Amino acid sequence: MAKRFLMAFLWLFCGCAVPAAAAEQKNWSPPTARIYAQQLADETMKAHPELLSVTLHGVPPGLHDNYTMFAGSYPDRIGNPDDPDDIDVSKKGITIVDPRWHRTKDPAPKFVVLMPLRDRAGENVGLVVYAFKVPVESNAGEKKFYLKALEFRDALARRIPSYDALFVPAHS
């Protein structure tokens, strides 16, 4: 509670914000070398300007029930513990389609799809989250965004030989 108050105070009275990473406890630290998963996230963002972000989540090798974001377009969030809905997608293999209408903490309108991350063999190996840019708040693009997310996820899966391969050093 005190952390939230401090963040709100800094935002209101001095116009500065405490970075989310500083306010949240990390549950994993990535290796010093960029991993393959980060390379895939960077390439996805470069190839798809319609995305606001892409993040990859799961339990890093050698850990147990330590669900975290391990790669994505917000490097400062890597290592943050996953939210309960993220963990549900990873554990249960469900998909969450979240139009994000009327969300007060989102700085820009977006359409978010949380779906199982798959490897080349079609096995669920974690979670991938795609946040699409939307010009206005409406559900007119819901089907389009969901189908696009499926397309992106399936293309990504073809590049993932195994879950462990996501954590090897990237080849630039």
C-alpha positions as CSV (number, residue, x, y, z in Angstrom):
1,M,0.0,0.0,0.0
2,A,2.8,2.4,0.9
3,K,4.5,1.7,-2.4
4,R,1.4,2.6,-4.4
5,F,0.9,5.8,-2.3
6,L,4.6,6.8,-3.0
7,M,4.2,6.2,-6.7
8,A,0.9,8.2,-6.8
9,F,2.5,11.0,-4.8
10,L,5.6,11.3,-7.1
11,W,3.3,11.2,-10.2
12,L,0.9,13.9,-8.9
13,F,3.3,16.3,-7.2
14,C,6.6,16.2,-9.2
15,G,5.5,14.8,-12.5
16,C,7.8,11.8,-12.2
17,A,7.0,8.2,-11.9
18,V,8.7,5.3,-10.3
19,P,9.5,2.7,-13.0
20,A,7.3,-0.4,-12.7
21,A,10.4,-2.6,-12.4
22,A,11.5,-0.7,-9.3
23,A,8.1,-1.0,-7.7
24,E,7.8,-4.7,-8.3
25,Q,9.9,-7.5,-6.9
26,K,11.7,-9.6,-9.6
27,N,11.5,-13.4,-9.4
28,W,14.1,-14.1,-12.1
29,S,17.1,-12.4,-13.6
30,P,17.9,-13.1,-17.3
31,P,21.4,-14.2,-18.3
32,T,23.8,-11.3,-19.2
33,A,23.7,-12.4,-22.9
34,R,20.6,-11.8,-24.9
35,I,18.6,-15.0,-25.1
36,Y,16.8,-16.4,-28.2
37,A,13.4,-15.6,-26.8
38,Q,14.4,-11.9,-26.7
39,Q,15.6,-12.1,-30.3
40,L,12.2,-13.5,-31.3
41,A,10.3,-10.8,-29.4
42,D,12.5,-8.0,-31.0
43,E,12.0,-9.5,-34.5
44,T,8.3,-9.7,-33.9
45,M,8.0,-6.1,-32.9
46,K,10.1,-5.0,-35.8
47,A,8.0,-6.9,-38.3
48,H,4.6,-5.9,-36.9
49,P,4.1,-2.2,-36.4
50,E,0.5,-2.9,-35.5
51,L,1.7,-4.2,-32.1
52,L,2.2,-2.2,-29.0
53,S,4.0,-5.0,-27.3
54,V,4.8,-8.8,-27.3
55,T,5.9,-10.6,-24.2
56,L,6.8,-14.3,-23.5
57,H,6.2,-15.9,-20.2
58,G,6.8,-19.2,-18.4
59,V,9.0,-20.9,-15.8
60,P,12.7,-20.5,-16.7
61,P,14.7,-23.7,-16.8
62,G,15.8,-25.0,-13.4
63,L,13.0,-23.3,-11.6
64,H,9.7,-24.6,-10.3
65,D,6.4,-22.7,-10.3
66,N,8.3,-19.5,-10.8
67,Y,6.1,-18.0,-13.6
68,T,7.7,-14.8,-15.0
69,M,8.1,-12.7,-18.1
70,F,11.4,-13.9,-19.6
71,A,11.4,-11.8,-22.9
72,G,9.5,-9.0,-24.5
73,S,9.2,-5.5,-25.7
74,Y,9.4,-4.1,-22.1
75,P,13.0,-5.1,-21.0
76,D,12.4,-3.4,-17.6
77,R,9.6,-5.9,-16.9
78,I,11.6,-9.0,-17.6
79,G,11.7,-11.0,-14.4
80,N,8.5,-9.6,-13.0
81,P,6.2,-12.3,-11.5
82,D,3.3,-13.3,-13.7
83,D,-0.2,-12.2,-12.8
84,P,-2.8,-14.9,-12.0
85,D,-4.4,-14.7,-15.5
86,D,-0.9,-15.2,-17.1
87,I,-0.4,-18.3,-15.0
88,D,-3.8,-19.6,-16.0
89,V,-3.0,-19.4,-19.6
90,S,0.4,-21.2,-19.0
91,K,-1.0,-23.9,-16.8
92,K,-4.4,-24.5,-18.4
93,G,-3.7,-23.8,-22.0
94,I,-6.6,-21.3,-22.3
95,T,-6.7,-18.1,-24.3
96,I,-7.8,-14.8,-22.9
97,V,-9.1,-12.1,-25.3
98,D,-9.0,-8.8,-23.5
99,P,-10.3,-5.7,-25.4
100,R,-9.1,-3.5,-22.4
101,W,-12.1,-1.1,-22.7
102,H,-12.2,1.4,-19.9
103,R,-8.9,0.3,-18.3
104,T,-7.7,3.3,-16.2
105,K,-4.0,2.3,-16.0
106,D,-3.5,1.8,-19.8
107,P,-1.9,4.9,-21.4
108,A,-3.2,4.0,-24.8
109,P,-6.2,2.0,-26.1
110,K,-5.2,-1.5,-26.9
111,F,-6.5,-5.0,-27.6
112,V,-4.7,-7.8,-25.7
113,V,-4.6,-11.5,-26.5
114,L,-3.0,-13.9,-24.0
115,M,-2.5,-17.3,-25.5
116,P,-0.4,-20.5,-25.0
117,L,3.1,-20.2,-26.5
118,R,3.8,-23.3,-28.5
119,D,6.9,-24.9,-29.8
120,R,7.5,-26.5,-33.3
121,A,5.9,-29.7,-32.2
122,G,2.7,-27.9,-31.1
123,E,3.3,-28.4,-27.4
124,N,2.2,-25.6,-25.0
125,V,5.5,-24.2,-23.5
126,G,4.3,-21.0,-21.8
127,L,2.4,-17.9,-22.6
128,V,2.7,-15.2,-25.4
129,V,0.9,-11.9,-25.0
130,Y,0.2,-9.7,-28.0
131,A,-1.0,-6.1,-27.4
132,F,-2.4,-4.5,-30.6
133,K,-2.8,-0.8,-31.2
134,V,-6.4,0.3,-31.6
135,P,-7.4,3.7,-32.8
136,V,-10.7,3.9,-30.9
137,E,-12.6,1.9,-28.2
138,S,-14.8,-0.5,-30.0
139,N,-15.0,-4.2,-30.4
140,A,-15.2,-4.0,-34.2
141,G,-11.7,-5.5,-34.5
142,E,-12.1,-8.3,-32.0
143,K,-12.1,-11.2,-34.5
144,K,-9.4,-9.6,-36.6
145,F,-7.1,-9.2,-33.6
146,Y,-7.7,-12.7,-32.4
147,L,-7.0,-14.2,-35.8
148,K,-3.9,-12.0,-36.2
149,A,-2.6,-13.2,-32.8
150,L,-3.1,-16.8,-33.8
151,E,-1.2,-16.2,-37.0
152,F,1.7,-14.5,-35.1
153,R,1.8,-17.3,-32.5
154,D,1.8,-20.1,-35.0
155,A,4.6,-18.4,-37.0
156,L,6.5,-18.0,-33.8
157,A,6.0,-21.6,-32.9
158,R,7.7,-22.7,-36.1
159,R,10.8,-21.0,-34.9
160,I,10.9,-22.6,-31.4
161,P,12.4,-26.1,-31.5
162,S,11.9,-26.5,-27.7
163,Y,11.2,-24.5,-24.6
164,D,14.9,-24.8,-23.5
165,A,16.0,-23.3,-26.8
166,L,14.3,-20.0,-25.9
167,F,17.0,-19.5,-23.2
168,V,20.1,-20.2,-25.2
169,P,22.2,-17.1,-26.3
170,A,20.7,-15.4,-29.3
171,H,22.4,-15.4,-32.7
172,S,22.3,-11.8,-33.9
